[in-house]
Amino acid sequence: MLLARARSVCYDTPIKVFGTLAMALLKLFADDRETDDVFRVAVTGIGMVSSVGRNREEVWRSVQRGEQGCKLRRNIAGISGLDLPVAGCDWVDLEAPTPERAIVMAKIAAKEALEDCELELQSIDRSRFAVSTSAHFGDTHFIYDQVHQSEPSYPWWNCWLPNAGCVRLAEHFQLDGLRLCHSTACASSLISIIMAVRQLQDHQCDFVLAGGMEAVHPLMASAFQRMGVLAPGGECPASACKPFDRSRNGFVLGEGSAMLVLERSVDAKQRGAKIYGEIVAAQLLSEASHVTSLDDSAASLSRMLNSLLRRACWQPEQVDYINAHGTGTEQNDRNELTAVEQVFGRISSPLAMSSIKGMIGHTINAAGSLELATTLLAIRDGYRPGTRNLIERESIGCTDCLAENGTKTNVDHAIKMSVAFGGHLAAIAIQKSSSKLQRPMVGLDPSARVRSTVGTNGDSFSDHRMAATSRKAS
């Protein structure tokens, strides 16, 4: 028996040593430094504003309930006939210049995120606190003032430049670190967060306020309408945006902002910060076939997802949830479904993917940050939100797109991806923190839409909320 045990040690030990060395070399040459705890980035604060809520928990609970913030907005900015369904934050002064409205929302979200991270701003070196945000639409109202008034109603630099929001957030909260601003269409805020992660990994800063902001501008609305990518409102604007549905016919513009506080995981753990999740990898790529069209093969998006998994050192079956870009346009949804099928189609685990744009609209510059924040809350509470207005799923692949209702399940590994005009592709891999500092689970809203049966083909399922309503009715 002793001889057999000795032989086992002799044979097993070299194999184990070789396996360990192989994995170390693989990580080294695959540029997987993000997977080391030193290079991971923790999200320690979240602030959110959208058409369905004025703060983080209000937005999140509305998403759980499947509430839809879309309403028909007539004569946008006084333009006769420009009537569109908009998931707007109408409680923010509609008469104010569009970028000013976006900045107001960003300030609200930023204040909540900074309070949420429980940092004593007075006791830290603010020159090490950076700001990285999306751009926003420039202030055309200022041009009107120049033409029709002898004196403009406010200084041109307040909103004119697309990075004005970034500057004013930094100044308002006295954050004196580096400032970054990206204008990459509806991937802007996700890319701004990815760039914030890079700055932390390179020790250019110690904390970053990162995210995006958006308010509907008449030029943007009319341009998208002329392109034919907006869903017609009709008599039911709430059901206009239908991600992954066979009858989808465009997206609905949305307004809002989400701001995150990021810091290196090792620093967050050292100060005892509560963590929503850890960013373990990020990947950027381009879709070079056309400025606004996507390649039917989804080759670029598939390549990006494969690269992201490699950088995160994840196997496809480890991913519990994908928060899709999911605009409800013909090309985008087909492209995402194709790519996800190519990368994850062979796994047997119950992967789910959904889009929340049927609830909050397409918030363009703010989309990536709002949807990443939602994904982090999905990790915290173990709830994958459903895709509203998905009745008959597009036939590509068999990934569960959570038609109408979400599912209650542990979410340990998740991906957020953005697919933007201009060929911008971006994705982030997030995982639940293994430390005791992971934010504790918060119970779901009593009216949350929770599917009682797991499925993969987009069929309708009963949910606890509906069942409760039926019992009450009977």
N, C-alpha and C positions, 0 to 999 in steps of 0.2 A: 504493500500500500504506500509506504514511504517512497519507494522507487518510482511508482507511478506518479506520485505527487511531484517528485523532483523533475521527472520528465515533462510534466505539465508546465511547471514553472519555466524550465529551459526553453520550451517551445512558445509559450504564451507571452513571456516578457518581451522578447524581441519584436513580436508582432504588435504588441501594445505600444512599445516605444516607436516603432516605425509609423504606426497609425497616428500617433500624436505629432510626430515630426511632419508627416504629410499634411495634416490639417493646418499646422502652423505655417508651412510653406505656401499652402493654397491661399490662406488668408493674406499672407504677405504679398504674394504676386497678384492676387485678385483685387488689391487695393481695398481691402475690407476693414480699414482702420476704424470705421464707424462702429463696428461690432464690439470693439474693446470699450470697457466701461469708461475709460479716460476720454474717449471721443464721442460717447453718447451724449445727447442733449435732452434735458428734461423740460417738459412744459409744466410750469408751476403756477400759472395764472391764466385765466380765460375771461374775456368780456365779450358779450354779444348783443347786437341790436338787429332786428329784422322786422318784416311785416307782421310776424306772429308773436312778437314779444319785445320788451324794452330792456331786458337783461338776460343773462346767461340761462338761469333756471327757467325763466318764463318762456324763452324760445325753445328750450329743450323739452319742456313739458308739452308745449304746443305741438312740437314735432311728434312726440309720443302719441298724442291724441289724433294726429293726422290733420290738424287744422290747416286751412288754406288761406293765405293772406291776399289772394289775388282779387282785385275788383276792377271794374271798367273805369278808366280815367278818361274823361272827355276833354277835347280841345286842349291837349297838353301844351303848356306854356303859351296859351292863347292862340295856338295854331288851329284854325277852324278845320274840322274833319279829322284831326289826328286823335282818334278815339282808339285806345288800346287797353287790353287787360294788363294791369300792372300790380305786382306785389309790392306795394309802396309803404313807406313809413310816413303816412299822411299827417301824423302828429308833429312832424318836424316842418317848420314854416315852409309852405309850398311857394310863397312869394319870394323867398330868399334865392339868391343865385345858386345854381345847382351845385357847384363845388363847395359852397359854404354849407349847404345841407349835408353833403357827404362828410365834411370835416366835423360838423356838430355830432354826427353819429359816431365818428371815429373817436372823438373825445370821450363820449359816454362809455364806449366799449373799452377804451384805454384806461379810464379811471377805474372801472370795475376790475379789469385784469391786474392792475397795479395793487389794488386793495386785496385782491384774491391771493396774490403770491406772498403776502405777509412780509414784505421787505420794509425795513425802516429806511426810507429814502434819505432821511437826514443823516444817517450813520454810514452810508456807503459813498464810495468815490463815484460821483455821477459822470465823470469824464470816461468811465468805463461802462456806461449804460448807453447802448446804441439804440437807434430806431431804424427799422427796415419795413417799408410799406409799399403797397401798390401805388401807382399813379392814379389820377382821377381826371375827368374831363375838364379841360380848361374853361375859363370864365368868359364866355362870349357876351354876357350881359355887360361887361366892362366896355366892350366895343360899342354897344348900343349907347351907353352913357357918353362915350367920347363924341359920338355923332350928334346926339340929341340934347346934351347938357353942356353948359360951359365948364362945370366942374363935376368930375365923376363923384359918385356917392361914397366911394371908399377907395383906399390905395390900391393900385393895380396889382401889387405883389401879394396881396392877401389870398387871392384864388387863381390868378392868371396862369402861373406855371403849374404843370402837372405834378410837381413835387411839393406844392405848397402845403398839402396835408401833412406830409412827413415833417416838413420844417416846423409847422405850427404845433404839431404834437410834441416835438422835441422842446420847443420853446415853452409851451404851456406847462409841461411837467418838469421843465429844467433838467432835461436829459442831455448831457453834453458830449456823449460819445459819438462815434461815426454815424452818418446818416446815409441810408441807401434807399433808392426808389426805382421800381421797375415798371415799365409799361410794356407788357407782353400780353395784351388782350385779357381774356378770361383766365389765363394762368398767372396773372400778375402777382396776386397775393401769395399763391403757393410758392412761386419762384422767389418772392421776397423773403419768405420764411426759410426756404432752402439756403438762400444766400446768408441769412442770419445765422443758420447752423454752421456754415463754413467759417464765418467770422469768429464764432465761439471756439471752433476747433483750432483755428489759427491763433487764438489768444489775442485777437484784435480788441476784444471787449470781454466783459464778464457777464453782462446781462443784455438782453435785447427785447425791446417792445416791437413785435412784428405782426403784420396782418394787412388788411385791406379795407377799402371803403367804396361805396357807390351810391349815387343818386341818379335818377333817370334824367338825362338831358334831352331836350327836344331834337337836337341834331342827331344824337345817337339813336333815338327812337325812330325818327323818320328814315335814317339811313338803313337800319335793320329792316324796317318795313319795306323799303324799296328793294332790298335784297331778297325779300320773300321768306325770311327765316323766322318771322314772328307768327305765333299762333293767333288765329282770329278769335276775338272774344265771344262773339255771338251772344246768346242769351244766358250763357253759364260760364263766366270768366274763370271760376274756380277750377273747372275741369278742362281748361284750354291746353295746359301743358301735360303731355302724356308720355313720360319717358318709357322707352322700350315697348310701347304698345304698337300694335300693327297699324292703328289709325292715327298715329302721331302726325302732327303737321306743323311743328315749330315750337319755339320757346316763348316764355313770358318774361318780360323784364322785371327785375326785382331791385329792391333797395336794402341797404343795411351795412353793417360793419362787424368784423370780429378782430380782436386783438389778443395776442398771446404773449406771455412773458416766458422767455427761454433762458436757460442757463446750463452750464455743463453739469451732467448728472452727478459727477463726483462732488462738485461744489454744493449742489442742491442737497445731497444726502448729508454732507458735512454740516450744513446749517440747519438740518432737520426740516427742510421744506416738504410740503405735501405735493405729491407728483401725480399728474393726470395720466402721464404716459411718457415713454422715452422714444425719441426719434433715433432709430438705429441705422438708417440708410436713406439716401435720396438719389434720384436719378433724373437728369435732363436729357432730352433728345429733340430732334426736329423731324417734322413730316414735310419733306421737301417737294412733294408732288404738285402742290398748288397753294396759293395764299389762303383760300377759304374752303377748298374741297379736300377730301381725305381719300387716300388710296384704299380701294375696296379690299385689298389683301391684308390690311392692318399690319403690315410688316414692321413699320417703325414702332408702333405701339407695343407690339409683341416683343420686339427687341428690348424696348425700355423696361417692360415688366420682368423679362428674364434677367436683365442686368441688375435691376433692383433686388430681385431675389438672391442673386449671386453676391451682391455687396452686403446684403443683410445676413448672409449665410443661412437662409431659410429654405426649406423644401416647400414646394407648392402646397402640399397638404397641411402645412402648418398655418396657412392663412385662414382666418375665421370670417373675415368681412372685408369687402371692398366698397368704399364709397366712390361711386362712379361720377364722371362728369355729367352724364345723363341729361342732356339738354332737351330731349324730345324732338330733335330734328332727325330727318331720315338718315343722313350720312353718319352723324356722330354716334347714334345708338348702334347702328349696324357695325361701325368700326370697333366700338368698345366690346360689343358682344363677340365679335370675331376674334379679337385679340385675347380676351379672357378665355374663350374656348380653346384657342391654340396653346395657351400657357397652362391652364388649369383643367382642361377638359378630361384628362385621364385620371384625375384623383378621385378617390372614393369618399373623402370626407365631405361633410355638408357645407361647402363654401356658399356664402350668400353675397349678393351685390345689390345695392339699391341707390336710388337718386332721391334727394329731398327737394329737387327743383319744382315738383308738383305742389309743394307747400309754400316755399319761400321765393319761388321764381329764380330766374338766372340773374344773379347779382354781379355779373361781369367781373369787374376788378376785385370785388370782395368775395367772389364765389369760392375760391380755393381756401381762404381762411375760415369762412363760415362753415364750410363742409368739413374741413380738418377739425375744427372745434367740435362739431357734431360727432365726428368719429372718435375723438378723445373721450367724449361723454358716453359714447357707446361702450368704450372699453371700461370706463368707471362703473357703469351701471349694468353691464351685461345685457344690452338691448340693441338689436340691429333694427333701425327704423325701416318702415315699409316704403314702397314706391307708390304714391297716390296716383290715381287715374290709370293705373295699369290693369286693364281688364282682359285683353287678349294679347299675350306676349308675342313679340317678334320670334320667328321660328329658328333663328340662328342659335346653335348650341343648346345646352340644357342647364346653364347656371341659374340658380334660384334668384330671381329678381325681387322677391318679397312683395308680391302683388298686393297692394292696398294695406297690408298689415305687417307689423314687425314681428320679430321672434325674440324670446327671452332665452339667452344662452351666454355662456362665458365667451368673452372676446379678448383673447390674449395677444393676437397678432392681427394687424389690420393695415390696409393700404388705402391711401387717398391719391387719386390721380386727376389731372386736369388735361384737357385737350382743347387748344385755343387756336383761333384764327391767327394766321401768320406762321402756322406750322409748329407752334410751341407745345411741347409735350413735357409734363412734369409729374413726378410721383414721389411719395414719401412713405416709408415703412415705419410703423409705430408699434410698440409693444407695451404691454402692461409691465410696470416696474416690479422686479422681483423682491425689492426691499419692503420693509414694513411701512415705508413712507408713501406707498401707493394710496391714492385717495380712496376712502371707503365707499362702498356701494351705497347709492341713494335709491330708495324705493321708487318704483314707477308710479306715474300718475294713475289714480283709480280708473280713469277713463282711457288709459293707453290702449292702442290697437295692438293686441297680442294674438298672433295666429296660434291656434291650438294644435295644428297639424303641420309637420314639415313636408314641403314639396319642392319640386324643382322646375316645374313647367309653367309657372305663372297662373295656374288655375285659381279660382276663388276658394278661400278657406274661411271657416267660421272663426270668430275671435271672441275673447272673453268679454269685451265691451258690448258687442252685438248680442251675445248670449244673455248678458245681464239685462240688456234692454228688452229682449224677448220675454224674459222671466217677469220683468216689471209689467209689461203689457198684458201678460196672461193673468 
